[in-house]
């Protein structure tokens, strides 16, 4: 997000006494309902185009306030619903105001990214991906409920229309330049993969879309997943794009190690096809995954578009460009 004036955003979205007082009063009220009180410590605020967060010290411990971008204001309601639908698999919200898109979350301690360091043993990564796949399976029957909460619908049958809309965006198209031709050349293959995923025996479910080790906590012997602002309803295997890119870029995972991670994720889906079939489906989902990532960027602060327009368009174009190049940063030997 280069070129964004975060100081101006902070002034506009947090330092205005009205919104700041409203948020503080809401947090204080929710903590009081649990018999606690805010401590006289200024909240630690972080403003980004995709969310505003504030860390509050209370007599009950640290809590985190979060308000997503307007295009992701479903996140608060989704966080509350996920706790009810999949208890013990997500962080349990302290409070949720679905109408305003606000959530108050407990402190989950250090995320796994801080605990991992840089080990070459992928056992932890494998167990996280298995646990995440199991969460997706639990949530598969809740597709209608998630859509009713406003979670974006990125199921394969809609991807063609969504791609057309993004290519029709002048800012995105300008950033693509001549590379737009490459996306158009890829369209027949795109449609073939999209149709395959739409007809898949693997059920549609929740796609986190930004699953990395910064969004996972280890609590009470189990993994807790959080940060659903980029989430959508879609083919589950699309979720593999970010964690595999993360493993390759941040930890230098080799192609063989990336295949291990992919297969660990696929194991909980083994009743839906042979491993060979699941791997082929995962490859198709990875190739189409950039559509989900581009759509997530397209939801960033639409009312502040003049300030973030260039970065938003550049990010969307960069993801769409990979449709043509296939350079996903996930080099499988068998891909």
C-alpha positions as CSV (number, residue, x, y, z in Angstrom):
1,X,0.0,0.0,0.0
2,X,2.8,2.5,-0.9
3,X,1.8,6.1,-1.1
4,X,-1.1,5.9,1.4
5,X,-1.1,8.7,4.0
6,X,-1.8,6.6,7.1
7,X,-1.5,9.7,9.3
8,X,-4.4,11.3,7.5
9,X,-6.4,8.1,7.7
10,X,-5.7,7.9,11.5
11,X,-6.9,11.4,11.9
12,X,-10.0,10.9,9.9
13,X,-11.0,7.5,11.4
14,X,-9.8,7.5,15.0
15,X,-8.7,10.8,16.3
16,X,-12.0,12.5,15.7
17,X,-13.5,12.8,19.2
18,X,-16.9,11.6,18.1
19,X,-16.0,8.2,16.7
20,X,-13.2,7.7,19.3
21,X,-15.6,8.3,22.1
22,X,-18.3,6.1,20.6
23,X,-15.8,3.2,20.3
24,X,-14.4,3.6,23.8
25,X,-17.8,3.8,25.3
26,X,-18.9,0.6,23.5
27,X,-15.7,-1.3,24.6
28,X,-16.1,0.0,28.2
29,X,-19.8,-1.1,28.3
30,X,-19.0,-4.6,27.0
31,X,-16.2,-5.0,29.6
32,X,-18.4,-3.7,32.4
33,X,-21.0,-6.3,31.5
34,X,-18.4,-8.9,32.4
35,X,-17.5,-7.3,35.7
36,X,-14.4,-5.5,34.5
37,X,-13.2,-2.0,33.7
38,X,-10.9,-0.2,31.4
39,X,-7.5,0.6,32.8
40,X,-6.2,4.2,32.5
41,X,-3.9,3.3,29.6
42,X,-4.3,4.9,26.2
43,X,-5.4,2.3,23.6
44,X,-2.8,1.3,21.1
45,X,-4.4,2.1,17.7
46,X,-3.5,0.8,14.2
47,X,-5.3,2.1,11.1
48,X,-5.0,0.4,7.8
49,X,-7.2,0.7,4.7
50,X,-8.6,-2.8,5.4
51,X,-9.3,-2.3,9.2
52,X,-8.9,-0.2,12.3
53,X,-7.8,-2.0,15.4
54,X,-7.2,-0.8,19.0
55,X,-5.7,-2.6,21.9
56,X,-7.3,-1.9,25.2
57,X,-6.0,-2.7,28.7
58,X,-8.7,-3.9,31.0
59,X,-8.9,-5.4,34.5
60,X,-9.9,-8.7,32.7
61,X,-6.9,-8.6,30.5
62,X,-6.1,-7.3,27.0
63,X,-8.8,-7.0,24.4
64,X,-8.8,-5.9,20.8
65,X,-11.3,-3.8,19.1
66,X,-11.6,-4.2,15.3
67,X,-13.7,-2.4,12.7
68,X,-13.3,-3.7,9.2
69,X,-13.4,-1.7,5.9
70,X,-17.0,-1.0,4.8
71,X,-16.6,-3.7,2.1
72,X,-15.7,-6.2,4.9
73,X,-18.2,-5.2,7.5
74,X,-19.6,-8.7,7.5
75,X,-16.5,-9.8,9.5
76,X,-17.9,-9.0,12.9
77,X,-21.1,-10.9,12.4
78,X,-19.2,-13.8,10.8
79,X,-16.8,-13.9,13.8
80,X,-19.7,-14.3,16.2
81,X,-21.4,-16.9,14.0
82,X,-18.2,-19.0,13.6
83,X,-17.9,-19.2,17.4
84,X,-21.4,-20.7,17.5
85,X,-20.9,-23.0,14.5
86,X,-17.4,-24.2,15.2
87,X,-16.6,-23.7,18.9
88,X,-13.0,-24.3,19.9
89,X,-11.8,-23.6,16.3
90,X,-11.9,-19.8,16.2
91,X,-11.2,-17.0,18.7
92,X,-14.3,-16.5,20.9
93,X,-15.4,-12.8,20.6
94,X,-15.9,-10.9,23.8
95,X,-18.7,-8.9,22.0
96,X,-19.9,-8.2,18.5
97,X,-22.0,-5.3,17.0
98,X,-22.9,-6.8,13.6
99,X,-24.8,-3.6,12.6
100,X,-21.8,-1.4,12.9
101,X,-19.3,-4.1,11.9
102,X,-17.5,-4.0,15.3
103,X,-15.9,-6.9,17.1
104,X,-14.1,-7.1,20.5
105,X,-11.7,-10.0,20.7
106,X,-9.6,-11.5,23.5
107,X,-5.9,-11.5,23.3
108,X,-4.8,-14.7,21.7
109,X,-1.2,-14.4,22.7
110,X,1.6,-14.6,20.1
111,X,0.4,-15.9,16.7
112,X,2.1,-18.9,15.3
113,X,4.3,-16.8,13.1
114,X,6.0,-15.5,16.2
115,X,6.5,-19.0,17.6
116,X,7.8,-20.7,14.5
117,X,11.0,-18.8,14.0
118,X,12.5,-20.4,10.9
119,X,12.4,-24.2,11.5
120,X,12.6,-26.6,8.6
121,X,10.4,-29.1,10.3
122,X,7.0,-28.7,8.6
123,X,5.1,-30.8,11.0
124,X,3.4,-27.8,12.6
125,X,2.5,-26.4,9.3
126,X,0.9,-29.7,8.3
127,X,-1.2,-29.9,11.4
128,X,-2.4,-26.4,11.0
129,X,-3.6,-27.0,7.4
130,X,-5.3,-30.2,8.5
131,X,-7.1,-28.4,11.2
132,X,-8.1,-25.6,8.9
133,X,-9.5,-28.1,6.3
134,X,-11.5,-29.8,9.1
135,X,-12.9,-26.3,10.0
136,X,-14.0,-25.8,6.4
137,X,-15.7,-29.2,6.4
138,X,-17.7,-28.2,9.6
139,X,-18.8,-25.0,7.9
140,X,-19.8,-26.5,4.5
141,X,-23.5,-26.9,5.6
142,X,-23.5,-23.1,6.6
143,X,-23.1,-21.7,3.1
144,X,-26.6,-20.1,3.0
145,X,-26.1,-18.7,6.5
146,X,-22.8,-17.2,5.6
147,X,-24.2,-15.6,2.4
148,X,-27.0,-14.2,4.5
149,X,-24.4,-12.5,6.7
150,X,-23.0,-10.7,3.7
151,X,-20.0,-12.9,3.1
152,X,-19.0,-12.4,-0.6
153,X,-20.1,-15.1,-3.0
154,X,-17.1,-16.3,-4.9
155,X,-18.3,-19.7,-5.8
156,X,-16.9,-21.0,-9.1
157,X,-20.1,-20.4,-11.0
158,X,-19.7,-16.6,-10.4
159,X,-16.0,-16.2,-11.1
160,X,-16.4,-15.5,-14.8
161,X,-18.7,-12.6,-14.1
162,X,-16.5,-11.3,-11.4
163,X,-13.4,-11.4,-13.7
164,X,-15.3,-9.5,-16.3
165,X,-16.2,-6.8,-13.8
166,X,-12.6,-6.4,-12.7
167,X,-11.3,-6.2,-16.2
168,X,-13.9,-3.6,-17.0
169,X,-12.6,-1.4,-14.2
170,X,-10.6,1.4,-15.8
171,X,-8.0,1.7,-13.1
172,X,-7.3,-2.1,-13.0
173,X,-7.3,-2.3,-16.8
174,X,-4.8,0.6,-17.0
175,X,-2.5,-1.1,-14.5
176,X,-2.6,-4.4,-16.5
177,X,-1.8,-2.6,-19.7
178,X,-0.7,-5.0,-22.4
179,X,-0.8,-7.9,-20.0
180,X,-4.6,-7.8,-20.1
181,X,-4.2,-9.6,-23.5
182,X,-2.5,-12.5,-21.6
183,X,-5.5,-12.7,-19.2
184,X,-7.8,-12.8,-22.2
185,X,-5.7,-15.6,-23.8
186,X,-6.1,-17.5,-20.6
187,X,-9.9,-17.2,-20.5
188,X,-10.7,-20.5,-22.2
189,X,-8.5,-22.4,-19.7
190,X,-10.0,-20.2,-16.9
191,X,-13.5,-21.3,-18.0
192,X,-12.5,-25.0,-18.1
193,X,-11.1,-24.8,-14.6
194,X,-14.0,-22.8,-13.3
195,X,-16.5,-25.4,-14.7
196,X,-14.5,-28.2,-13.1
197,X,-14.5,-26.6,-9.7
198,X,-18.2,-25.8,-10.0
199,X,-19.0,-29.5,-10.7
200,X,-16.7,-30.7,-7.9
201,X,-17.8,-33.3,-5.3
202,X,-15.9,-31.1,-2.8
203,X,-18.5,-28.9,-1.1
204,X,-18.3,-25.1,-1.2
205,X,-17.5,-23.5,2.1
206,X,-15.7,-20.6,3.7
207,X,-12.4,-19.5,2.1
208,X,-10.3,-17.5,4.5
209,X,-8.4,-16.0,1.5
210,X,-5.5,-14.7,3.7
211,X,-4.6,-17.7,5.8
212,X,-1.0,-17.2,7.1
213,X,0.6,-18.0,10.4
214,X,-0.1,-14.5,11.6
215,X,-3.8,-15.4,11.7
216,X,-3.5,-18.6,13.7
217,X,-3.1,-19.1,17.5
218,X,-2.4,-22.1,19.6
219,X,-4.7,-22.1,22.6
220,X,-5.6,-25.0,25.0
221,X,-4.0,-27.6,22.7
222,X,-5.9,-26.5,19.6
223,X,-5.6,-24.0,16.8
224,X,-7.7,-20.9,16.7
225,X,-8.2,-19.1,13.3
226,X,-9.0,-15.4,13.1
227,X,-9.1,-12.3,10.8
228,X,-11.9,-13.0,8.4
229,X,-12.1,-9.7,6.6
230,X,-10.9,-11.1,3.2
231,X,-13.1,-14.2,3.5
232,X,-15.6,-15.4,0.9
233,X,-17.7,-18.4,0.1
234,X,-16.1,-20.5,-2.5
235,X,-14.2,-23.6,-3.4
236,X,-12.2,-24.6,-0.2
237,X,-9.0,-25.4,-2.0
238,X,-8.6,-21.8,-3.0
239,X,-7.5,-21.2,0.6
240,X,-4.2,-22.9,-0.2
241,X,-2.8,-20.1,-2.3
242,X,-1.7,-17.8,0.5
243,X,-0.3,-20.3,3.0
244,X,1.7,-22.0,0.3
245,X,3.0,-18.7,-1.0
246,X,3.8,-17.7,2.6
247,X,5.8,-20.9,3.2
248,X,7.7,-20.6,0.0
249,X,8.5,-16.9,0.3
250,X,9.0,-16.5,4.1
251,X,10.5,-19.9,5.0
252,X,12.0,-21.1,1.8
253,X,9.9,-24.2,1.5
254,X,11.1,-26.4,-1.4
255,X,8.7,-27.8,-4.0
256,X,8.8,-31.2,-2.2
257,X,7.9,-29.5,1.1
258,X,5.1,-27.5,-0.5
259,X,3.6,-30.8,-1.9
260,X,3.7,-32.2,1.7
261,X,1.8,-29.2,2.9
262,X,-0.7,-29.4,0.1
263,X,-1.3,-33.1,0.7
264,X,-1.7,-32.6,4.5
265,X,-4.4,-30.1,3.7
266,X,-6.1,-32.5,1.3
267,X,-6.1,-35.5,3.6
268,X,-9.4,-34.5,5.4
269,X,-11.1,-34.4,2.0
270,X,-10.0,-37.9,1.0
271,X,-13.6,-39.1,0.9
272,X,-14.3,-36.8,-2.0
273,X,-11.9,-38.3,-4.4
274,X,-8.6,-40.0,-4.9
275,X,-5.5,-38.1,-3.9
276,X,-4.6,-37.7,-7.6
277,X,-8.0,-36.2,-8.3
278,X,-7.8,-33.9,-5.3
279,X,-4.3,-32.7,-6.3
280,X,-5.6,-31.8,-9.8
281,X,-8.5,-29.9,-8.3
282,X,-6.2,-28.1,-5.9
283,X,-4.0,-27.0,-8.9
284,X,-7.1,-25.6,-10.6
285,X,-8.2,-23.8,-7.4
286,X,-4.7,-22.3,-7.0
287,X,-4.7,-21.0,-10.6
288,X,-8.1,-19.3,-10.0
289,X,-7.2,-18.2,-6.5
290,X,-5.9,-14.7,-7.6
291,X,-9.5,-13.8,-8.4
292,X,-10.4,-14.1,-4.7
293,X,-7.3,-12.1,-3.7
294,X,-8.0,-9.4,-6.3
295,X,-11.7,-9.1,-5.1
296,X,-10.5,-8.7,-1.5
297,X,-8.4,-5.7,-2.5
298,X,-11.3,-4.3,-4.4
299,X,-13.3,-4.1,-1.2
300,X,-10.7,-1.9,0.6
301,X,-12.2,1.4,1.8
302,X,-14.4,2.4,-1.2
303,X,-15.3,5.7,0.4
304,X,-11.6,6.7,0.7
305,X,-10.8,5.6,-2.9
306,X,-9.0,8.8,-3.9
307,X,-6.4,8.1,-1.2
308,X,-5.9,4.4,-1.9
309,X,-6.9,4.1,-5.5
310,X,-3.5,3.6,-7.0
311,X,-2.4,0.9,-4.6
312,X,-5.8,-0.8,-4.8
313,X,-5.7,-0.9,-8.6
314,X,-2.1,-2.0,-8.6
315,X,-2.7,-4.8,-6.2
316,X,-5.8,-6.1,-8.1
317,X,-3.9,-5.9,-11.4
318,X,-0.9,-7.8,-9.9
319,X,-3.1,-10.7,-8.8
320,X,-5.0,-10.8,-12.1
321,X,-1.6,-10.8,-13.9
322,X,-0.8,-14.2,-12.4
323,X,-3.8,-15.7,-14.1
324,X,-2.0,-15.2,-17.4
325,X,1.6,-16.0,-16.2
326,X,0.8,-18.8,-13.7
327,X,3.6,-17.5,-11.5
328,X,1.9,-18.1,-8.2
329,X,5.0,-18.5,-6.1
330,X,3.9,-22.2,-5.4
331,X,6.4,-24.3,-7.4
332,X,5.2,-27.9,-7.2
333,X,7.3,-30.7,-8.9
334,X,4.0,-32.4,-9.9
335,X,2.1,-29.2,-10.8
